[in-house]
């Protein structure tokens, strides 16, 4: 059975608990989504930033590798031992 290619037809055929009828799943990562004025640029962690003089960091929709890269950047391991990090996601998706 071939899958329909038109978005409208795909949406009509949906019936799940997350993607119901008249919904479509969109990719959160797209080319040029990084603000190039922010420094450092961390791979997989678009728009990473840190509040001056605070241990408070922000990132926009990281990939799993991006999360690992951020944790490495902030020194979440010291001498091979993990340190406590509180990660809060404000996404409203399920």
PDB file of N, CA, C and O in Angstrom:
ATOM      1  N   UNK A   1       0.850  -1.183   0.000  1.00  0.00           N
ATOM      2  CA  UNK A   1       0.000   0.000   0.000  1.00  0.00           C
ATOM      3  C   UNK A   1       0.891   1.240   0.000  1.00  0.00           C
ATOM      4  O   UNK A   1       1.801   1.350   0.822  1.00  0.00           O
ATOM      5  N   UNK A   2       0.637   2.154  -0.900  1.00  0.00           N
ATOM      6  CA  UNK A   2       1.444   3.374  -0.936  1.00  0.00           C
ATOM      7  C   UNK A   2       0.851   4.419   0.005  1.00  0.00           C
ATOM      8  O   UNK A   2      -0.355   4.454   0.252  1.00  0.00           O
ATOM      9  N   UNK A   3       1.723   5.254   0.512  1.00  0.00           N
ATOM     10  CA  UNK A   3       1.304   6.313   1.432  1.00  0.00           C
ATOM     11  C   UNK A   3       0.894   7.541   0.627  1.00  0.00           C
ATOM     12  O   UNK A   3       1.555   7.873  -0.356  1.00  0.00           O
ATOM     13  N   UNK A   4      -0.181   8.223   1.019  1.00  0.00           N
ATOM     14  CA  UNK A   4      -0.574   9.442   0.310  1.00  0.00           C
ATOM     15  C   UNK A   4       0.488  10.525   0.487  1.00  0.00           C
ATOM     16  O   UNK A   4       1.115  10.628   1.541  1.00  0.00           O
ATOM     17  N   UNK A   5       0.677  11.319  -0.546  1.00  0.00           N
ATOM     18  CA  UNK A   5       1.711  12.340  -0.510  1.00  0.00           C
ATOM     19  C   UNK A   5       1.148  13.736  -0.246  1.00  0.00           C
ATOM     20  O   UNK A   5       1.889  14.610   0.204  1.00  0.00           O
ATOM     21  N   UNK A   6      -0.102  13.966  -0.503  1.00  0.00           N
ATOM     22  CA  UNK A   6      -0.685  15.288  -0.293  1.00  0.00           C
ATOM     23  C   UNK A   6      -0.971  15.495   1.194  1.00  0.00           C
ATOM     24  O   UNK A   6      -1.606  14.643   1.816  1.00  0.00           O
ATOM     25  N   UNK A   7      -0.512  16.615   1.781  1.00  0.00           N
ATOM     26  CA  UNK A   7      -0.718  16.854   3.214  1.00  0.00           C
ATOM     27  C   UNK A   7      -2.180  16.774   3.635  1.00  0.00           C
ATOM     28  O   UNK A   7      -2.486  16.248   4.705  1.00  0.00           O
ATOM     29  N   UNK A   8      -3.085  17.291   2.807  1.00  0.00           N
ATOM     30  CA  UNK A   8      -4.501  17.275   3.177  1.00  0.00           C
ATOM     31  C   UNK A   8      -5.019  15.844   3.321  1.00  0.00           C
ATOM     32  O   UNK A   8      -5.774  15.544   4.246  1.00  0.00           O
ATOM     33  N   UNK A   9      -4.611  14.963   2.404  1.00  0.00           N
ATOM     34  CA  UNK A   9      -5.046  13.567   2.465  1.00  0.00           C
ATOM     35  C   UNK A   9      -4.436  12.865   3.671  1.00  0.00           C
ATOM     36  O   UNK A   9      -5.108  12.081   4.341  1.00  0.00           O
ATOM     37  N   UNK A  10      -3.162  13.144   3.951  1.00  0.00           N
ATOM     38  CA  UNK A  10      -2.505  12.564   5.123  1.00  0.00           C
ATOM     39  C   UNK A  10      -3.250  12.980   6.385  1.00  0.00           C
ATOM     40  O   UNK A  10      -3.513  12.149   7.255  1.00  0.00           O
ATOM     41  N   UNK A  11      -3.592  14.261   6.491  1.00  0.00           N
ATOM     42  CA  UNK A  11      -4.278  14.757   7.689  1.00  0.00           C
ATOM     43  C   UNK A  11      -5.662  14.131   7.838  1.00  0.00           C
ATOM     44  O   UNK A  11      -6.086  13.857   8.961  1.00  0.00           O
ATOM     45  N   UNK A  12      -6.374  13.899   6.742  1.00  0.00           N
ATOM     46  CA  UNK A  12      -7.699  13.279   6.813  1.00  0.00           C
ATOM     47  C   UNK A  12      -7.628  11.845   7.328  1.00  0.00           C
ATOM     48  O   UNK A  12      -8.555  11.369   7.982  1.00  0.00           O
ATOM     49  N   UNK A  13      -6.522  11.156   7.031  1.00  0.00           N
ATOM     50  CA  UNK A  13      -6.390   9.753   7.420  1.00  0.00           C
ATOM     51  C   UNK A  13      -5.884   9.569   8.844  1.00  0.00           C
ATOM     52  O   UNK A  13      -5.810   8.440   9.329  1.00  0.00           O
ATOM     53  N   UNK A  14      -5.538  10.654   9.518  1.00  0.00           N
ATOM     54  CA  UNK A  14      -5.014  10.560  10.882  1.00  0.00           C
ATOM     55  C   UNK A  14      -6.127  10.218  11.859  1.00  0.00           C
ATOM     56  O   UNK A  14      -7.284  10.583  11.652  1.00  0.00           O
ATOM     57  N   UNK A  15      -5.764   9.512  12.926  1.00  0.00           N
ATOM     58  CA  UNK A  15      -6.757   9.187  13.933  1.00  0.00           C
ATOM     59  C   UNK A  15      -6.131   8.789  15.252  1.00  0.00           C
ATOM     60  O   UNK A  15      -6.793   8.167  16.083  1.00  0.00           O
ATOM     61  N   UNK A  16      -4.871   9.133  15.465  1.00  0.00           N
ATOM     62  CA  UNK A  16      -4.177   8.749  16.692  1.00  0.00           C
ATOM     63  C   UNK A  16      -4.474   9.681  17.849  1.00  0.00           C
ATOM     64  O   UNK A  16      -5.195  10.668  17.699  1.00  0.00           O
ATOM     65  N   UNK A  17      -3.909   9.360  19.014  1.00  0.00           N
ATOM     66  CA  UNK A  17      -4.140  10.187  20.200  1.00  0.00           C
ATOM     67  C   UNK A  17      -3.271  11.440  20.202  1.00  0.00           C
ATOM     68  O   UNK A  17      -3.633  12.436  20.827  1.00  0.00           O
ATOM     69  N   UNK A  18      -2.130  11.408  19.513  1.00  0.00           N
ATOM     70  CA  UNK A  18      -1.264  12.586  19.454  1.00  0.00           C
ATOM     71  C   UNK A  18      -1.524  13.369  18.175  1.00  0.00           C
ATOM     72  O   UNK A  18      -1.732  14.582  18.219  1.00  0.00           O
ATOM     73  N   UNK A  19      -1.514  12.686  17.044  1.00  0.00           N
ATOM     74  CA  UNK A  19      -1.779  13.334  15.760  1.00  0.00           C
ATOM     75  C   UNK A  19      -3.175  12.955  15.302  1.00  0.00           C
ATOM     76  O   UNK A  19      -3.366  11.945  14.625  1.00  0.00           O
ATOM     77  N   UNK A  20      -4.141  13.766  15.673  1.00  0.00           N
ATOM     78  CA  UNK A  20      -5.514  13.517  15.275  1.00  0.00           C
ATOM     79  C   UNK A  20      -5.804  14.108  13.909  1.00  0.00           C
ATOM     80  O   UNK A  20      -4.910  14.642  13.252  1.00  0.00           O
ATOM     81  N   UNK A  21      -7.064  14.010  13.480  1.00  0.00           N
ATOM     82  CA  UNK A  21      -7.453  14.573  12.189  1.00  0.00           C
ATOM     83  C   UNK A  21      -7.186  16.069  12.175  1.00  0.00           C
ATOM     84  O   UNK A  21      -7.280  16.747  13.199  1.00  0.00           O
ATOM     85  N   UNK A  22      -6.855  16.562  11.007  1.00  0.00           N
ATOM     86  CA  UNK A  22      -6.569  17.984  10.774  1.00  0.00           C
ATOM     87  C   UNK A  22      -5.337  18.465  11.531  1.00  0.00           C
ATOM     88  O   UNK A  22      -5.250  19.642  11.881  1.00  0.00           O
ATOM     89  N   UNK A  23      -4.379  17.566  11.790  1.00  0.00           N
ATOM     90  CA  UNK A  23      -3.105  17.963  12.407  1.00  0.00           C
ATOM     91  C   UNK A  23      -1.967  17.490  11.518  1.00  0.00           C
ATOM     92  O   UNK A  23      -2.130  16.568  10.720  1.00  0.00           O
ATOM     93  N   UNK A  24      -0.830  18.121  11.662  1.00  0.00           N
ATOM     94  CA  UNK A  24       0.348  17.738  10.894  1.00  0.00           C
ATOM     95  C   UNK A  24       1.569  17.893  11.789  1.00  0.00           C
ATOM     96  O   UNK A  24       1.644  18.830  12.583  1.00  0.00           O
ATOM     97  N   UNK A  25       2.514  16.986  11.665  1.00  0.00           N
ATOM     98  CA  UNK A  25       3.743  17.034  12.448  1.00  0.00           C
ATOM     99  C   UNK A  25       4.785  17.818  11.672  1.00  0.00           C
ATOM    100  O   UNK A  25       5.043  17.532  10.503  1.00  0.00           O
ATOM    101  N   UNK A  26       5.385  18.810  12.324  1.00  0.00           N
ATOM    102  CA  UNK A  26       6.389  19.640  11.668  1.00  0.00           C
ATOM    103  C   UNK A  26       7.735  19.459  12.352  1.00  0.00           C
ATOM    104  O   UNK A  26       7.802  19.220  13.558  1.00  0.00           O
ATOM    105  N   UNK A  27       8.784  19.574  11.589  1.00  0.00           N
ATOM    106  CA  UNK A  27      10.141  19.468  12.110  1.00  0.00           C
ATOM    107  C   UNK A  27      10.497  20.743  12.863  1.00  0.00           C
ATOM    108  O   UNK A  27      10.256  21.844  12.369  1.00  0.00           O
ATOM    109  N   UNK A  28      11.071  20.598  14.059  1.00  0.00           N
ATOM    110  CA  UNK A  28      11.473  21.759  14.852  1.00  0.00           C
ATOM    111  C   UNK A  28      12.825  22.311  14.435  1.00  0.00           C
ATOM    112  O   UNK A  28      13.157  23.448  14.768  1.00  0.00           O
ATOM    113  N   UNK A  29      13.599  21.530  13.719  1.00  0.00           N
ATOM    114  CA  UNK A  29      14.940  21.960  13.313  1.00  0.00           C
ATOM    115  C   UNK A  29      14.937  22.242  11.819  1.00  0.00           C
ATOM    116  O   UNK A  29      14.446  21.443  11.021  1.00  0.00           O
ATOM    117  N   UNK A  30      15.477  23.354  11.467  1.00  0.00           N
ATOM    118  CA  UNK A  30      15.517  23.729  10.070  1.00  0.00           C
ATOM    119  C   UNK A  30      16.776  24.548   9.821  1.00  0.00           C
ATOM    120  O   UNK A  30      17.328  25.139  10.749  1.00  0.00           O
ATOM    121  N   UNK A  31      17.235  24.586   8.570  1.00  0.00           N
ATOM    122  CA  UNK A  31      18.467  25.333   8.271  1.00  0.00           C
ATOM    123  C   UNK A  31      18.351  26.797   8.685  1.00  0.00           C
ATOM    124  O   UNK A  31      17.286  27.404   8.575  1.00  0.00           O
ATOM    125  N   UNK A  32      19.435  27.340   9.151  1.00  0.00           N
ATOM    126  CA  UNK A  32      19.549  28.753   9.536  1.00  0.00           C
ATOM    127  C   UNK A  32      18.670  29.129  10.727  1.00  0.00           C
ATOM    128  O   UNK A  32      18.271  30.286  10.852  1.00  0.00           O
ATOM    129  N   UNK A  33      18.362  28.168  11.605  1.00  0.00           N
ATOM    130  CA  UNK A  33      17.541  28.504  12.773  1.00  0.00           C
ATOM    131  C   UNK A  33      18.382  29.094  13.903  1.00  0.00           C
ATOM    132  O   UNK A  33      17.835  29.541  14.911  1.00  0.00           O
ATOM    133  N   UNK A  34      19.699  29.098  13.744  1.00  0.00           N
ATOM    134  CA  UNK A  34      20.581  29.625  14.790  1.00  0.00           C
ATOM    135  C   UNK A  34      20.755  31.127  14.655  1.00  0.00           C
ATOM    136  O   UNK A  34      20.891  31.648  13.548  1.00  0.00           O
ATOM    137  N   UNK A  35      20.749  31.815  15.778  1.00  0.00           N
ATOM    138  CA  UNK A  35      21.124  33.225  15.825  1.00  0.00           C
ATOM    139  C   UNK A  35      22.647  33.255  15.857  1.00  0.00           C
ATOM    140  O   UNK A  35      23.252  32.918  16.875  1.00  0.00           O
ATOM    141  N   UNK A  36      23.266  33.650  14.762  1.00  0.00           N
ATOM    142  CA  UNK A  36      24.727  33.598  14.635  1.00  0.00           C
ATOM    143  C   UNK A  36      25.435  34.635  15.504  1.00  0.00           C
ATOM    144  O   UNK A  36      26.658  34.583  15.635  1.00  0.00           O
ATOM    145  N   UNK A  37      24.706  35.568  16.095  1.00  0.00           N
ATOM    146  CA  UNK A  37      25.334  36.561  16.979  1.00  0.00           C
ATOM    147  C   UNK A  37      25.583  36.010  18.380  1.00  0.00           C
ATOM    148  O   UNK A  37      26.337  36.597  19.155  1.00  0.00           O
ATOM    149  N   UNK A  38      24.949  34.879  18.705  1.00  0.00           N
ATOM    150  CA  UNK A  38      25.154  34.280  20.022  1.00  0.00           C
ATOM    151  C   UNK A  38      26.445  33.473  20.023  1.00  0.00           C
ATOM    152  O   UNK A  38      26.800  32.846  19.024  1.00  0.00           O
ATOM    153  N   UNK A  39      27.134  33.495  21.144  1.00  0.00           N
ATOM    154  CA  UNK A  39      28.387  32.758  21.268  1.00  0.00           C
ATOM    155  C   UNK A  39      28.416  32.083  22.633  1.00  0.00           C
ATOM    156  O   UNK A  39      28.053  32.706  23.631  1.00  0.00           O
ATOM    157  N   UNK A  40      28.836  30.835  22.698  1.00  0.00           N
ATOM    158  CA  UNK A  40      29.343  29.977  21.633  1.00  0.00           C
ATOM    159  C   UNK A  40      28.207  29.349  20.842  1.00  0.00           C
ATOM    160  O   UNK A  40      27.068  29.294  21.306  1.00  0.00           O
ATOM    161  N   UNK A  41      28.527  28.875  19.643  1.00  0.00           N
ATOM    162  CA  UNK A  41      27.604  28.089  18.830  1.00  0.00           C
ATOM    163  C   UNK A  41      27.825  26.623  19.204  1.00  0.00           C
ATOM    164  O   UNK A  41      28.912  26.087  18.984  1.00  0.00           O
ATOM    165  N   UNK A  42      26.816  25.977  19.759  1.00  0.00           N
ATOM    166  CA  UNK A  42      26.936  24.580  20.186  1.00  0.00           C
ATOM    167  C   UNK A  42      26.126  23.710  19.235  1.00  0.00           C
ATOM    168  O   UNK A  42      24.922  23.909  19.071  1.00  0.00           O
ATOM    169  N   UNK A  43      26.792  22.747  18.613  1.00  0.00           N
ATOM    170  CA  UNK A  43      26.163  21.878  17.632  1.00  0.00           C
ATOM    171  C   UNK A  43      24.967  21.149  18.233  1.00  0.00           C
ATOM    172  O   UNK A  43      25.081  20.533  19.292  1.00  0.00           O
ATOM    173  N   UNK A  44      23.824  21.217  17.562  1.00  0.00           N
ATOM    174  CA  UNK A  44      22.616  20.532  18.015  1.00  0.00           C
ATOM    175  C   UNK A  44      21.838  21.282  19.075  1.00  0.00           C
ATOM    176  O   UNK A  44      20.795  20.806  19.524  1.00  0.00           O
ATOM    177  N   UNK A  45      22.322  22.452  19.489  1.00  0.00           N
ATOM    178  CA  UNK A  45      21.662  23.250  20.528  1.00  0.00           C
ATOM    179  C   UNK A  45      21.471  24.679  20.005  1.00  0.00           C
ATOM    180  O   UNK A  45      22.230  25.579  20.366  1.00  0.00           O
ATOM    181  N   UNK A  46      20.458  24.885  19.156  1.00  0.00           N
ATOM    182  CA  UNK A  46      20.265  26.207  18.570  1.00  0.00           C
ATOM    183  C   UNK A  46      20.075  27.293  19.626  1.00  0.00           C
ATOM    184  O   UNK A  46      19.378  27.100  20.622  1.00  0.00           O
ATOM    185  N   UNK A  47      20.701  28.424  19.386  1.00  0.00           N
ATOM    186  CA  UNK A  47      20.531  29.623  20.206  1.00  0.00           C
ATOM    187  C   UNK A  47      20.898  29.425  21.679  1.00  0.00           C
ATOM    188  O   UNK A  47      20.246  29.975  22.567  1.00  0.00           O
ATOM    189  N   UNK A  48      21.941  28.640  21.926  1.00  0.00           N
ATOM    190  CA  UNK A  48      22.439  28.470  23.296  1.00  0.00           C
ATOM    191  C   UNK A  48      22.892  29.823  23.829  1.00  0.00           C
ATOM    192  O   UNK A  48      23.515  30.604  23.110  1.00  0.00           O
ATOM    193  N   UNK A  49      22.578  30.094  25.086  1.00  0.00           N
ATOM    194  CA  UNK A  49      23.046  31.322  25.744  1.00  0.00           C
ATOM    195  C   UNK A  49      23.124  31.106  27.245  1.00  0.00           C
ATOM    196  O   UNK A  49      22.515  30.182  27.784  1.00  0.00           O
ATOM    197  N   UNK A  50      23.880  31.966  27.912  1.00  0.00           N
ATOM    198  CA  UNK A  50      24.030  31.901  29.364  1.00  0.00           C
ATOM    199  C   UNK A  50      23.813  33.292  29.934  1.00  0.00           C
ATOM    200  O   UNK A  50      24.305  34.282  29.392  1.00  0.00           O
ATOM    201  N   UNK A  51      23.069  33.358  31.037  1.00  0.00           N
ATOM    202  CA  UNK A  51      22.872  34.634  31.728  1.00  0.00           C
ATOM    203  C   UNK A  51      24.186  35.038  32.381  1.00  0.00           C
ATOM    204  O   UNK A  51      24.847  34.218  33.017  1.00  0.00           O
ATOM    205  N   UNK A  52      24.562  36.296  32.224  1.00  0.00           N
ATOM    206  CA  UNK A  52      25.805  36.794  32.812  1.00  0.00           C
ATOM    207  C   UNK A  52      25.834  36.541  34.315  1.00  0.00           C
ATOM    208  O   UNK A  52      24.865  36.821  35.021  1.00  0.00           O
ATOM    209  N   UNK A  53      26.933  36.021  34.785  1.00  0.00           N
ATOM    210  CA  UNK A  53      27.245  35.773  36.202  1.00  0.00           C
ATOM    211  C   UNK A  53      26.293  34.799  36.903  1.00  0.00           C
ATOM    212  O   UNK A  53      26.322  34.699  38.130  1.00  0.00           O
ATOM    213  N   UNK A  54      25.462  34.090  36.165  1.00  0.00           N
ATOM    214  CA  UNK A  54      24.564  33.099  36.769  1.00  0.00           C
ATOM    215  C   UNK A  54      24.842  31.727  36.172  1.00  0.00           C
ATOM    216  O   UNK A  54      25.368  31.616  35.065  1.00  0.00           O
ATOM    217  N   UNK A  55      24.489  30.698  36.904  1.00  0.00           N
ATOM    218  CA  UNK A  55      24.562  29.336  36.366  1.00  0.00           C
ATOM    219  C   UNK A  55      23.215  29.008  35.733  1.00  0.00           C
ATOM    220  O   UNK A  55      22.580  28.008  36.070  1.00  0.00           O
ATOM    221  N   UNK A  56      22.793  29.863  34.815  1.00  0.00           N
ATOM    222  CA  UNK A  56      21.508  29.729  34.145  1.00  0.00           C
ATOM    223  C   UNK A  56      21.756  29.774  32.645  1.00  0.00           C
ATOM    224  O   UNK A  56      22.334  30.730  32.127  1.00  0.00           O
ATOM    225  N   UNK A  57      21.316  28.734  31.957  1.00  0.00           N
ATOM    226  CA  UNK A  57      21.579  28.596  30.533  1.00  0.00           C
ATOM    227  C   UNK A  57      20.260  28.401  29.806  1.00  0.00           C
ATOM    228  O   UNK A  57      19.279  27.960  30.405  1.00  0.00           O
ATOM    229  N   UNK A  58      20.229  28.726  28.522  1.00  0.00           N
ATOM    230  CA  UNK A  58      19.033  28.536  27.717  1.00  0.00           C
ATOM    231  C   UNK A  58      19.390  27.979  26.358  1.00  0.00           C
ATOM    232  O   UNK A  58      20.492  28.197  25.855  1.00  0.00           O
ATOM    233  N   UNK A  59      18.458  27.264  25.770  1.00  0.00           N
ATOM    234  CA  UNK A  59      18.668  26.685  24.448  1.00  0.00           C
ATOM    235  C   UNK A  59      17.301  26.472  23.810  1.00  0.00           C
ATOM    236  O   UNK A  59      16.312  26.236  24.505  1.00  0.00           O
ATOM    237  N   UNK A  60      17.251  26.556  22.482  1.00  0.00           N
ATOM    238  CA  UNK A  60      15.990  26.370  21.760  1.00  0.00           C
ATOM    239  C   UNK A  60      15.941  24.985  21.126  1.00  0.00           C
ATOM    240  O   UNK A  60      16.696  24.698  20.197  1.00  0.00           O
ATOM    241  N   UNK A  61      15.072  24.144  21.614  1.00  0.00           N
ATOM    242  CA  UNK A  61      14.786  22.829  21.055  1.00  0.00           C
ATOM    243  C   UNK A  61      16.039  22.049  20.645  1.00  0.00           C
ATOM    244  O   UNK A  61      16.284  21.870  19.452  1.00  0.00           O
ATOM    245  N   UNK A  62      16.832  21.585  21.612  1.00  0.00           N
ATOM    246  CA  UNK A  62      18.055  20.848  21.277  1.00  0.00           C
ATOM    247  C   UNK A  62      17.765  19.417  20.835  1.00  0.00           C
ATOM    248  O   UNK A  62      16.740  18.835  21.188  1.00  0.00           O
ATOM    249  N   UNK A  63      18.685  18.869  20.060  1.00  0.00           N
ATOM    250  CA  UNK A  63      18.652  17.438  19.753  1.00  0.00           C
ATOM    251  C   UNK A  63      19.282  16.711  20.943  1.00  0.00           C
ATOM    252  O   UNK A  63      19.827  17.355  21.839  1.00  0.00           O
ATOM    253  N   UNK A  64      19.213  15.381  20.960  1.00  0.00           N
ATOM    254  CA  UNK A  64      19.844  14.628  22.050  1.00  0.00           C
ATOM    255  C   UNK A  64      21.347  14.882  22.062  1.00  0.00           C
ATOM    256  O   UNK A  64      21.947  15.003  23.130  1.00  0.00           O
ATOM    257  N   UNK A  65      21.962  14.962  20.875  1.00  0.00           N
ATOM    258  CA  UNK A  65      23.392  15.287  20.828  1.00  0.00           C
ATOM    259  C   UNK A  65      23.634  16.716  21.293  1.00  0.00           C
ATOM    260  O   UNK A  65      24.657  17.001  21.916  1.00  0.00           O
ATOM    261  N   UNK A  66      22.711  17.607  20.998  1.00  0.00           N
ATOM    262  CA  UNK A  66      22.823  18.983  21.472  1.00  0.00           C
ATOM    263  C   UNK A  66      22.787  19.065  22.988  1.00  0.00           C
ATOM    264  O   UNK A  66      23.533  19.840  23.587  1.00  0.00           O
ATOM    265  N   UNK A  67      21.918  18.268  23.618  1.00  0.00           N
ATOM    266  CA  UNK A  67      21.864  18.224  25.083  1.00  0.00           C
ATOM    267  C   UNK A  67      23.196  17.735  25.633  1.00  0.00           C
ATOM    268  O   UNK A  67      23.730  18.303  26.585  1.00  0.00           O
ATOM    269  N   UNK A  68      23.729  16.676  25.028  1.00  0.00           N
ATOM    270  CA  UNK A  68      25.038  16.167  25.469  1.00  0.00           C
ATOM    271  C   UNK A  68      26.121  17.234  25.308  1.00  0.00           C
ATOM    272  O   UNK A  68      26.966  17.401  26.187  1.00  0.00           O
ATOM    273  N   UNK A  69      26.093  17.956  24.183  1.00  0.00           N
ATOM    274  CA  UNK A  69      27.091  18.996  23.941  1.00  0.00           C
ATOM    275  C   UNK A  69      26.978  20.142  24.941  1.00  0.00           C
ATOM    276  O   UNK A  69      27.994  20.674  25.390  1.00  0.00           O
ATOM    277  N   UNK A  70      25.754  20.526  25.292  1.00  0.00           N
ATOM    278  CA  UNK A  70      25.560  21.581  26.293  1.00  0.00           C
ATOM    279  C   UNK A  70      26.081  21.114  27.646  1.00  0.00           C
ATOM    280  O   UNK A  70      26.792  21.855  28.325  1.00  0.00           O
ATOM    281  N   UNK A  71      25.734  19.889  28.046  1.00  0.00           N
ATOM    282  CA  UNK A  71      26.203  19.369  29.335  1.00  0.00           C
ATOM    283  C   UNK A  71      27.726  19.309  29.385  1.00  0.00           C
ATOM    284  O   UNK A  71      28.331  19.610  30.414  1.00  0.00           O
ATOM    285  N   UNK A  72      28.335  18.923  28.280  1.00  0.00           N
ATOM    286  CA  UNK A  72      29.801  18.907  28.221  1.00  0.00           C
ATOM    287  C   UNK A  72      30.349  20.331  28.326  1.00  0.00           C
ATOM    288  O   UNK A  72      31.320  20.573  29.044  1.00  0.00           O
ATOM    289  N   UNK A  73      29.728  21.272  27.612  1.00  0.00           N
ATOM    290  CA  UNK A  73      30.181  22.666  27.615  1.00  0.00           C
ATOM    291  C   UNK A  73      30.114  23.287  29.015  1.00  0.00           C
ATOM    292  O   UNK A  73      31.010  24.034  29.406  1.00  0.00           O
ATOM    293  N   UNK A  74      29.058  22.980  29.764  1.00  0.00           N
ATOM    294  CA  UNK A  74      28.908  23.607  31.091  1.00  0.00           C
ATOM    295  C   UNK A  74      29.631  22.833  32.189  1.00  0.00           C
ATOM    296  O   UNK A  74      29.577  23.217  33.358  1.00  0.00           O
ATOM    297  N   UNK A  75      30.312  21.741  31.818  1.00  0.00           N
ATOM    298  CA  UNK A  75      31.093  20.990  32.800  1.00  0.00           C
ATOM    299  C   UNK A  75      30.247  20.140  33.718  1.00  0.00           C
ATOM    300  O   UNK A  75      30.466  20.112  34.929  1.00  0.00           O
ATOM    301  N   UNK A  76      29.269  19.441  33.138  1.00  0.00           N
ATOM    302  CA  UNK A  76      28.379  18.611  33.952  1.00  0.00           C
ATOM    303  C   UNK A  76      29.063  17.366  34.492  1.00  0.00           C
ATOM    304  O   UNK A  76      28.449  16.606  35.240  1.00  0.00           O
ATOM    305  N   UNK A  77      30.320  17.140  34.130  1.00  0.00           N
ATOM    306  CA  UNK A  77      31.117  16.064  34.718  1.00  0.00           C
ATOM    307  C   UNK A  77      32.433  16.652  35.195  1.00  0.00           C
ATOM    308  O   UNK A  77      33.124  17.353  34.456  1.00  0.00           O
ATOM    309  N   UNK A  78      32.762  16.358  36.425  1.00  0.00           N
ATOM    310  CA  UNK A  78      34.035  16.807  36.996  1.00  0.00           C
ATOM    311  C   UNK A  78      34.787  15.576  37.458  1.00  0.00           C
ATOM    312  O   UNK A  78      34.287  14.810  38.282  1.00  0.00           O
ATOM    313  N   UNK A  79      35.987  15.381  36.933  1.00  0.00           N
ATOM    314  CA  UNK A  79      36.808  14.215  37.275  1.00  0.00           C
ATOM    315  C   UNK A  79      36.038  12.909  37.109  1.00  0.00           C
ATOM    316  O   UNK A  79      36.144  12.011  37.945  1.00  0.00           O
ATOM    317  N   UNK A  80      35.263  12.805  36.031  1.00  0.00           N
ATOM    318  CA  UNK A  80      34.528  11.578  35.740  1.00  0.00           C
ATOM    319  C   UNK A  80      33.269  11.386  36.558  1.00  0.00           C
ATOM    320  O   UNK A  80      32.579  10.382  36.386  1.00  0.00           O
ATOM    321  N   UNK A  81      32.948  12.317  37.445  1.00  0.00           N
ATOM    322  CA  UNK A  81      31.744  12.210  38.267  1.00  0.00           C
ATOM    323  C   UNK A  81      30.727  13.247  37.803  1.00  0.00           C
ATOM    324  O   UNK A  81      31.065  14.402  37.547  1.00  0.00           O
ATOM    325  N   UNK A  82      29.487  12.811  37.703  1.00  0.00           N
ATOM    326  CA  UNK A  82      28.429  13.726  37.296  1.00  0.00           C
ATOM    327  C   UNK A  82      28.108  14.733  38.383  1.00  0.00           C
ATOM    328  O   UNK A  82      28.193  14.434  39.574  1.00  0.00           O
ATOM    329  N   UNK A  83      27.738  15.927  37.957  1.00  0.00           N
ATOM    330  CA  UNK A  83      27.272  16.949  38.891  1.00  0.00           C
ATOM    331  C   UNK A  83      25.783  17.168  38.635  1.00  0.00           C
ATOM    332  O   UNK A  83      25.281  16.845  37.558  1.00  0.00           O
ATOM    333  N   UNK A  84      25.091  17.707  39.605  1.00  0.00           N
ATOM    334  CA  UNK A  84      23.647  17.878  39.505  1.00  0.00           C
ATOM    335  C   UNK A  84      23.307  19.024  38.552  1.00  0.00           C
ATOM    336  O   UNK A  84      23.841  20.128  38.656  1.00  0.00           O
ATOM    337  N   UNK A  85      22.400  18.724  37.621  1.00  0.00           N
ATOM    338  CA  UNK A  85      21.914  19.705  36.658  1.00  0.00           C
ATOM    339  C   UNK A  85      20.393  19.614  36.640  1.00  0.00           C
ATOM    340  O   UNK A  85      19.840  18.517  36.574  1.00  0.00           O
ATOM    341  N   UNK A  86      19.723  20.738  36.696  1.00  0.00           N
ATOM    342  CA  UNK A  86      18.264  20.784  36.578  1.00  0.00           C
ATOM    343  C   UNK A  86      17.939  21.287  35.175  1.00  0.00           C
ATOM    344  O   UNK A  86      18.282  22.415  34.821  1.00  0.00           O
ATOM    345  N   UNK A  87      17.276  20.446  34.377  1.00  0.00           N
ATOM    346  CA  UNK A  87      16.933  20.803  32.995  1.00  0.00           C
ATOM    347  C   UNK A  87      15.421  20.932  32.927  1.00  0.00           C
ATOM    348  O   UNK A  87      14.703  19.986  33.250  1.00  0.00           O
ATOM    349  N   UNK A  88      14.937  22.079  32.515  1.00  0.00           N
ATOM    350  CA  UNK A  88      13.499  22.318  32.419  1.00  0.00           C
ATOM    351  C   UNK A  88      13.148  22.579  30.962  1.00  0.00           C
ATOM    352  O   UNK A  88      13.778  23.407  30.304  1.00  0.00           O
ATOM    353  N   UNK A  89      12.147  21.875  30.463  1.00  0.00           N
ATOM    354  CA  UNK A  89      11.656  22.096  29.106  1.00  0.00           C
ATOM    355  C   UNK A  89      10.295  22.772  29.192  1.00  0.00           C
ATOM    356  O   UNK A  89       9.399  22.301  29.893  1.00  0.00           O
ATOM    357  N   UNK A  90      10.150  23.870  28.479  1.00  0.00           N
ATOM    358  CA  UNK A  90       8.886  24.596  28.486  1.00  0.00           C
ATOM    359  C   UNK A  90       8.016  24.282  27.272  1.00  0.00           C
ATOM    360  O   UNK A  90       7.041  24.984  27.003  1.00  0.00           O
ATOM    361  N   UNK A  91       8.370  23.226  26.541  1.00  0.00           N
ATOM    362  CA  UNK A  91       7.560  22.826  25.387  1.00  0.00           C
ATOM    363  C   UNK A  91       6.196  22.352  25.861  1.00  0.00           C
ATOM    364  O   UNK A  91       6.080  21.762  26.935  1.00  0.00           O
ATOM    365  N   UNK A  92       5.176  22.604  25.073  1.00  0.00           N
ATOM    366  CA  UNK A  92       3.827  22.176  25.426  1.00  0.00           C
ATOM    367  C   UNK A  92       3.421  20.893  24.719  1.00  0.00           C
ATOM    368  O   UNK A  92       2.281  20.446  24.846  1.00  0.00           O
ATOM    369  N   UNK A  93       4.354  20.292  23.967  1.00  0.00           N
ATOM    370  CA  UNK A  93       4.015  19.069  23.259  1.00  0.00           C
ATOM    371  C   UNK A  93       3.955  17.888  24.225  1.00  0.00           C
ATOM    372  O   UNK A  93       4.569  17.918  25.292  1.00  0.00           O
ATOM    373  N   UNK A  94       3.202  16.833  23.837  1.00  0.00           N
ATOM    374  CA  UNK A  94       3.130  15.649  24.711  1.00  0.00           C
ATOM    375  C   UNK A  94       4.437  14.906  24.762  1.00  0.00           C
ATOM    376  O   UNK A  94       4.543  13.891  25.450  1.00  0.00           O
TER     377      UNK A  94
END
